[in-house]
Amino acid sequence: MKQVYYGHIVEAEYLKEMLEEAKIGAMLRNEFQESGLAGFMAGQPGYASLYVSDEHEERAKIIITNLTKK
C-alpha cells in the first residue's frame, strides 16, 4: 500500500470516492481517531491519509492531482 494523499478528512473522503469510481480501491486512515481508541493520542484532528495498492499508485496520483488543482 502506498500513501497518495494526506489532508483534511472531508477532502480525503471525496478523493476516495473519486478513486473508487475510477475502479481504484482506496483505504482511508485517520490516525488521530485510531490512536484515541487505543488509549493514546497521535496524528492531527480532522486529517486522514489515503492509501492505494502499489500497482495503482501512479494512476491515483494523477487523478488526485487533477482533482486538487487550484
N, C-alpha and C positions, 0 to 999 in steps of 0.2 A: 504494500500500500504506500502511496505517495501523497504527501500533503500538497494540495494545489491551491488552497486559499485559507487565509486566516483573517477574520474580520467580524463585524457586528453579526450577531446571530440571525437577525431578520434577513440581511443580505445573503448570509450563508445558506439559509433555508431556501431562498429564492433560487440561488445558483444550483443547489442540489436538485430542485425540481426541474430546472432547465437541462441539467446534465442527464437526468433520468429520461426526459423527453427525447434526448438525443441517443438513447439506448446505452448510456454510460452509468453503471451502478456507482453510487456515491455513499459515503458514510460521514455523518456529522458527529463531531466530538466536542462536548462542552466541558473542558477540564475543571472549570470553577464548580459547576453543578456536580460532576462526578466526584471531585475531591471532598466536597461538603458531605456527600452521602457516606464517604469513607471515614469521616471524622476529622478532617483537616482541610485547610483552605489553600488552594493553588489556582493559578490562572487569573483571568480578568473577568469580572462580572459582565454578562451581556455579549461575550465574544465566543466564537467557536472556530474550529478547524474543519476543513472539508478534505476528505481523502478519496482517492480513486485507486483502482488497481494499476500496477506498473504499466501494463500494456495500453491503458487509456490516458496516461499522464499527459502526453503532448496534445492530444485532441482536446482534452478537458481544459488545459491551459489556454488554448486558442479560443475556445468557447467563452471561458471566463473573461479573457482579455477583451473580446468583442462586446460582452455584456456590461463590462465595468468601465468602458471608455468614458472619459468625461468630456 
